[in-house]
Amino acid sequence: MDYKAFFADVERWIQAANQAAMQHGMESAAFWQWVADSAGALCRKYGEHRLAILQMMMMVEWLEEVYDKRKAG
């Protein structure tokens, strides 16, 4: 696996997630569908490599934490 390329893709995914959150709002189903679809696509791009799966799971959990903190005020 090309780790440099993978982590560059993760960085781009974070930027895209920020844009999707601004466009749709984190409370929207469209945002979370984008998160699931794009995270899955990134994992498939890297052949379902275990690191890719775990990294994207962590990214989704991070977004969930951000959402929960904002919701709690």
C-alpha positions in Angstrom: 0.0 0.0 0.0 1.2 3.5 -0.8 0.9 5.1 2.6 1.9 8.5 1.4 -0.9 8.5 -1.2 -3.4 7.0 1.3 -2.8 9.7 4.0 -3.0 12.4 1.3 -6.4 11.0 0.3 -7.4 11.0 4.0 -6.4 14.7 4.2 -8.5 15.5 1.1 -11.4 13.5 2.6 -11.3 15.6 5.7 -11.4 18.8 3.6 -14.3 17.3 1.6 -16.1 16.3 4.9 -15.8 19.9 6.1 -17.3 21.1 2.8 -20.1 18.5 2.9 -20.9 19.6 6.5 -21.2 23.2 5.4 -23.3 22.3 2.4 -25.7 19.8 4.0 -25.3 20.4 7.8 -24.1 17.6 10.1 -27.7 17.0 11.2 -28.8 16.0 7.7 -29.2 12.5 6.3 -27.5 13.6 3.1 -24.3 14.5 5.1 -24.1 11.1 6.8 -24.9 9.3 3.6 -22.0 11.2 2.0 -19.8 10.2 4.9 -20.7 6.5 4.6 -20.4 6.4 0.8 -17.1 8.3 0.6 -15.5 6.4 3.5 -16.4 3.1 1.8 -15.1 4.3 -1.5 -11.8 5.2 0.0 -11.5 1.8 1.7 -12.3 0.1 -1.6 -9.7 2.3 -3.4 -7.1 0.7 -1.1 -8.3 -2.8 -1.5 -10.1 -2.9 1.9 -6.6 -2.8 3.5 -7.0 -3.1 7.3 -5.3 0.3 7.9 -7.7 2.0 5.5 -10.7 0.5 7.2 -9.6 1.4 10.7 -8.5 4.9 9.7 -11.9 5.6 8.1 -13.8 4.1 11.1 -11.8 6.5 13.3 -12.7 9.4 11.0 -16.4 8.6 11.2 -16.2 8.2 15.0 -14.5 11.6 15.1 -17.3 13.2 13.0 -19.8 11.6 15.4 -18.0 13.1 18.4 -18.0 16.5 16.7 -21.7 16.2 16.0 -22.5 15.1 19.6 -20.5 18.0 21.1 -22.3 20.5 18.9 -25.7 19.0 19.7 -25.0 19.1 23.4 -24.1 22.8 23.1 
